[in-house]
């Protein structure tokens, strides 16, 4: 029996970038390589110009610019539109508006190959949230302008897709409400985690030495330093936490446009000795960072799901987060973490409650790992995606 052929489109080469989308593509493709002929077509970013095969996933470069989103996305889609007749596949799948050019070309030529649009965070929801917060900087206004345009494209792509896949019930509700997509064609396939890679560990002395943590309690954040991740809430909450426990160290992993502003705010608050900004770290180093922390703080105010929440729980690290959006599906309140109403004081109280009670941390951490093992591994995600590909292939 011939393998089902799946062509996946993403602007960024998934083996060279380590965002949630890229991780999902590689982890899913790796697990399905025995049953699916899985080929990823990506932009020529990070010097990617030669086809690669990584863990059974074929990755093919398609001309784009190496500049920032959305320019890279636009040039990538222009290339796909020109190449549409070259793709030999049973099912197309596009992540985060990375294939709208191809989708339009297929429609123009009345092609019948099924097309799956996979939506992670709903761009129209992110835009609405950003507008409600208000934007003062020119850079922020420009970012919101592009987000609004891309949200329109994402909505059109979802409406025209054979199937829509998304990562949470929250995202499904937003797709129906904001894009007018018939919920009968939406399939929920949550992201996952590799529990063999992210697991409880006591071998973290080198990392602690690197960040000069000593025996200080560590509160960890991992993510892009962008507005919706809520880092300003964390900095303000840290003021109160440090008043109660002045040895607490907040370790910030990740980079982004707000890095200098957040660092400046930390300095103005007199918290420089309580924060360590590590920037982007190697994928191999992440599990150890989760292992050496006491609490995972995630102050995001809008999230489709949040892969870092799954990684933290797989490492048996208790979570303190806001009770918002897809976070409520990734973390179980009072079982795997503490979810609180949006507010600086509430976040501070949750962090302090966890730092002050080792038994609570241990209990929530143990339950968190059991939770992801039961429901949120990449193996489970891959099986659900295989079912979606098979269903789509029958929709010609």
Secondary structure, DSSP 8 states (H G I E B T S, - for coil): ---EEEEEEESS-TTT--SHHHHHHHHHHHHHTTTEEEEEEEE--TT--S-EEETTEEEEEE---SS-TTHHHHHHHHHHHHHGGG---SEEEEETTSSHHHHHHHHHTT---EEEEEESS-HHHHHHHHHHH---SHHHHHHHHHHHHHHHHHHHHHHHSSEEEES-HHHHHHHHHHH---GGGEEE----B-TTTS------HHHHHHTT-TT--EEEEES--SGGG-HHHHHHHHHHHHHH-TT-EEEEE---TTHHHHHHHHHHTT-GGGEEEEES--HHHHHHHHHH-SEEEE--SS-S--HHHHHHHHTT--EEEES-TTHHHHS-BTTTEEEE-SSHHHHHHHHHHHHT-HHHHHHHHHHHHHHHHHH-BHHHHHHHHHHHHHHHHT--
